[in-house]
């Protein structure tokens, strides 16, 4: 009798598992980075694992690295809004969600304390801007300072003149232009080939970001604190609202935790990774106070020009951020 009961129970459990498997919701996630070991990608992996564990597999999310789907880095906002993918790491949204670029204004934010204040001010405006596109924001994170790397000598701002430099936004491009360089906006999957072919001679990135991917192609790192680069973890609102309320909360919490972890982890890694590059032969140069002062004064008028060009909202946000950071 006991054996029969065990067989009946086992059959029931198998049927239940089959029903649960059929009932599981499966999402697709796309990130712009092509390398799985980067902290920004690992943060998304942590999010995915947490959601799967805490929902008992009721929400499964498949991760696709940058370049593995026919989606450009600049098109992730649209891909999530159109429900092509349900979850995205949106680091190149300055064209579709222009207000995201306010954190990237060159020389506006010059410390992690500045960054924290500015991200808090920006967050409700991010929610509103993405919401108009049918997207829910789970969290935002930022890389350490975007510094200047080169295949040829770059040890001062004067060396930028005539250089072809990869940038991640129009705002970085304006910095390059004001110091006589040529800027080319490129998504992460396209940078290695551009460096290898000489399409660009250098890049703006952090050691714990693109530095981990491209350092073998570069010889110089000038630690000039041009700006931060922020990214937003987002989900399609329609797909999100179809989830049970408990799952929605799990996803929101996991997204916020992943974003915070990514920012903190990259901050912790930055100095160690940079030191390793130096030991491998890269020429490391610190930013001179004179260069920082010159760049701040040269870019200060651009902040207001940028905001006025965009919207009254951008003007108001910039004013609030400048007051918060004392700049």
N, C-alpha and C positions, 0 to 999 in steps of 0.2 A: 504494500500500500504506500509506504514511504517513498519507494522508488518511483511509483506512478505520480505521486504528488510533486516530486522533484522534477520529473520530466514535464509535467503540466506547467509548473512554475517557470522552468527554463524556456518553454515554448512561449509562455506569456511575456517573459522578459524580451525574448527575441522579437516578438511582434511589436512590443512597446518601443524597442530600439528602432525598428523599421519605421514606425509611425513618426517618432521623433526626428529621424534622419530626413524623412520626407517633409516634415514641418519646418526644418531648419531654414532660416533665411540666409542666403549667400550674397555677399556684397563683393564688389571689385574695388580695389584701392590702387591709385596711381601716384607715384612720387617722382619728382623731377631728377633726383640724384640716381646715377647709374650704378653706384657701388653700395652693396648691402652693409658693409662694415662701418660706414660713416655714422656718427652719433645721431644725426638727424633722421636717418633711416632706421636705426636701431630703436629710436623713440617710437616710430610707427609700429615696428615689430612688437614692442612692449604693449602698445595700445591693443593691437590685434590679439595678442596672447591673453591679455587681461580680460577683454570682452568675451573671448571664447570660453575662458575658464569660468567667469562669473555668471555667464548665461547658460552654463552647462551645454555649450555647443549650439544653442538656439540661434546665435548669430555668428556666422563664420565669414571672415574677410580674407580674400585672396590678394596678396601683395604683388604689384607689378612695378619693377624698377624703371627709372628713366630710360627712354629709348626702346623699351620692350613692347610698347603699344604705339600706334600711329597718332600720338597726341603730343604736340609740341609743349614745351614747358610753359609757354605763354598762353596756352589754350586750356590749362587745367581748370581755371574758373568756369569756362564754358562747358567743359566735359562734365563737371560735377553738377552745374546748374541744369544741364540737359539730361542728367541721369545716365550718361554714358558710363561713368563710374560713379559709385555712391560716396566714396571717401577719397579725399585728395590732400596732398601736401602742396600748398599753393604758394610757391616762393617767387613767382614771376608775374604777379597780378597787378603791377603798377599801371599797365595799359587798360585793364578791365575794371579794377577797383583803385582808381588813382590815389585815394586818400592813404593807401598803404605806404606810399612813397614818402610820406612826411617824416618817417623815421630814418629815411635814407638821405636826407638833405646833408650834403657834405659839411662837416665841421659843426653841425648844430648840436649833436650829442657827443660828449667827449669823455664819458665815464659810464660804468655800469649803473651807477646811481641815476645819472641822467636818463639812461635807457629805461630803467624800471619806471620812472615817473612818466616818461613819454608813452610807454606802452599802456599804462593804466589810463591815461587821458584818452588815448586812441580807441581803446576797446569798445565802448558803446557805439562809436561811429563805424567801426568795423562791422559790428552786429547789424547795424541799420543798412549799410551799403551792400553787404552780402545778402541780407534778407530780401532786398529788392530784386535779387536774382534767383530767389528760391533756394537759398543756401543757408545752412546753420553753421556758425563758427563754434568749434570745440575748444580752440586754444590758439595762442600765437607764441612763437619762440623767435629767438634771434641768435645769429652767429656772433662771435667776437669781432673786433674791429676788422673791417676789410682793409688790408694793407696791400702794398704794391710789390708785385713779383715780376722778375724779368729774365728773359733768356740772355739779355745783354745787360750791361751795367746800369743799375738803378740804386743809387745811394743818397739821392737828394731830389727835391722837387724839380731842380733844373734839368735833371736827366729825362724828365717826361717829354720834353720838347722833341717833337718828331716821332715819338714812339707810338706804335699801334698796340693799344691795350684793350683787352676784353673787359667789358663792364656788364653789370647785371641790371642796370636801369638808366633811364635818361638822365637822372640826377647825377649818377657817377660819371656819365658821359660829359656833363657840363663841367665837372671838376677837371676832367682831362683836357677839355677844350680850353679852359681858362689858363692852363699851364702849357699850352702849345702842343698837346698830343692829339692823336687820332683815336677815337673810341669806336669799338665794335660790340654791339650787344649780342651775346651768345648764351644759349641755354647750356646747362652743365654737360649734357651728353655730347655736345659739339666742340668742347674746348680742347680736348686732347689732340684731335685731328688738326684743329686750327693752329695750335702751337707747333705741332710736328711739321706742318707744311709752311710755316712762316706767315700764315695769314694774320696772326697776332704775334707780338714779341713779348707780351707780358699779360698779366691778369690782376684783377682785384679779387682777393678772397682772404679767408682766414686759414691759419695753419690747420685747425681742426675741421675745416670744411674742405674746400677744393685743394688746399695744400696737401692733404693726405693722398689725393688722387693724382695730382699733376706735378708734385715736387721733382720727380725724376726728369722732367722736361724743362726745369727752371734752374737758374744759377744764383740769382740774387733775390733777397727779401728785404725791402725797405719798410720798416715797421711804422709807417705813417698812418695815423688814425683817421682815415678819410670819413668813414661812416660805418654804421651797422647795416646788416641786411636781415630783414625780418621775413618770416614765413608764417602762413596761417593754415591750421588744420581744419578742414571743412567737410561737411557732408550735405548731400542732397536733402532738402527739407521734406519733400514728398515721401521719400524712402524712410527718412527719420521718423516722420509722424505715423507711419504704418507700424512702427515697432511698439511693443507694449511699454507703458510708462516706466516700468522698472528697468527695462532694457535701455530706454532713452537715458535714464539717469546714469546707468553703468557706462554708457558710451560718453556722455558728457564728462563724467568724472575721469574716465580713462584718458580722454583727449586732453583735458586740462593738466593732468599729471604728466602725460607724455611730453607736452609742450614745455612745462617747467623743467622736466628732467633734461630735455635736449639743450635748453639754454645753459643750465648749470653744468652739465657734463662737458659741453664744449668750452666753457670758461675754464674748467679745471684742467682740461687737456691742452689748452693752447700753449702754455709755456713749455710743457714737457715735450710736445711734438716739435715746437720750434727749436728747442735745444738739440733734439735728435737730428734735425736737418742740418744744423750747424756742424755737428760731429761728422756728418756724412759729406761735408765739403761745401755746403751752401754758404754764400757770403751774406752775413746778417748785419744789418745796420739799423741802429735806433734812430727815431725821428729827432731832428734837432728842434729845440724850442723856437728858434728863429723861423724855421719852416712852418711849424704849427701856427705861430702868430700870424705869419704872412698869409697862410691859407685861410685862416679864420676871417681875417679882415677882407680878403679878396672874395670870399664866398658869402659873407654876411648880407650884402644887397640881394643876392640870388634867392635867399629864403623868402623874402617878401615878394619878389618877382614871381617865384613859383606859386605861392599861395594865391596871389591876385589873379594869376592866369587860370587857376582851377575853379575856385568857388568861394562864396562868402563863408561857407562852412570851413574850408581849408584855412582861410584867414583867421577865423576865430580859434581853431585848434592850434595853429602855429603860435598865436598870441599866448594861449594858455600854456603851451609847452615852453616857450621862451621865458615866461614868468617863472615857471616851475624850476627850470635849470639855471636861471640867472644869466641868460645869454640873449 
